[in-house]
Amino acid sequence: MPTIVHEVRATRTATPVLVQATEPVPGLFVYEQPDELRRPNQISPWRIGHQSGLVIANAMYESDAIRGAKKIADLADWTLPADELRRDVSPTELYEALSWANCDHPAYA
């Protein structure tokens, strides 16, 4: 899977940080959390992010993040804007599917 440059945002209004990422599912990116956004002693450095730059989930291993992105691929059209996805995707269904791939809500990082 080729790597591309992807913009990551800590919040919708934050200045973006550039990372190297893969896109296993259209609109979903897998990347390692950049140092400037990591918390001390963080044990889950891999992220599944939306094309908007916002994070969807975290994982301890890259392979889990890729598996998680593929697991949620059919839940939505991830190329849609984040606001539409927030309205249309059930967080419960999303994180239940991600848990099968050893991925967590980003608040648990």
Secondary structure as the mmCIF struct_conf table of DSSP 4:
data_model
#
loop_
_struct_conf.conf_type_id
_struct_conf.id
_struct_conf.beg_label_comp_id
_struct_conf.beg_label_asym_id
_struct_conf.beg_label_seq_id
_struct_conf.end_label_comp_id
_struct_conf.end_label_asym_id
_struct_conf.end_label_seq_id
STRN STRN1 ILE A 4 VAL A 8
BEND BEND1 ALA A 10 THR A 11
TURN_TY1_P TURN_TY1_P1 ARG A 12 THR A 13
BEND BEND2 ALA A 14 ALA A 14
HELX_LH_PP_P HELX_LH_PP_P1 THR A 15 PRO A 16
STRN STRN2 VAL A 17 VAL A 25
TURN_TY1_P TURN_TY1_P2 PRO A 26 GLY A 27
STRN STRN3 LEU A 28 GLU A 32
HELX_LH_PP_P HELX_LH_PP_P2 GLN A 33 PRO A 34
HELX_RH_3T_P HELX_RH_3T_P1 ASP A 35 LEU A 37
HELX_LH_PP_P HELX_LH_PP_P3 ARG A 38 ARG A 39
TURN_TY1_P TURN_TY1_P3 PRO A 40 ASN A 41
BEND BEND3 ILE A 43 ILE A 43
STRN STRN4 TRP A 46 HIS A 50
TURN_TY1_P TURN_TY1_P4 GLN A 51 SER A 52
BEND BEND4 GLY A 53 GLY A 53
STRN STRN5 VAL A 55 ALA A 59
BEND BEND5 MET A 60 TYR A 61
HELX_RH_AL_P HELX_RH_AL_P1 GLU A 62 LYS A 71
TURN_TY1_P TURN_TY1_P5 ILE A 72 ILE A 72
HELX_RH_3T_P HELX_RH_3T_P2 ALA A 73 LEU A 75
BEND BEND6 ALA A 76 ALA A 76
TURN_TY1_P TURN_TY1_P6 TRP A 78 THR A 79
BEND BEND7 LEU A 80 LEU A 80
HELX_RH_AL_P HELX_RH_AL_P2 ALA A 82 ASP A 88
BEND BEND8 VAL A 89 VAL A 89
HELX_RH_AL_P HELX_RH_AL_P3 PRO A 91 SER A 99
TURN_TY1_P TURN_TY1_P7 TRP A 100 ASN A 102
STRN STRN6 CYS A 103 ASP A 104
HELX_RH_3T_P HELX_RH_3T_P3 PRO A 106 TYR A 108
#
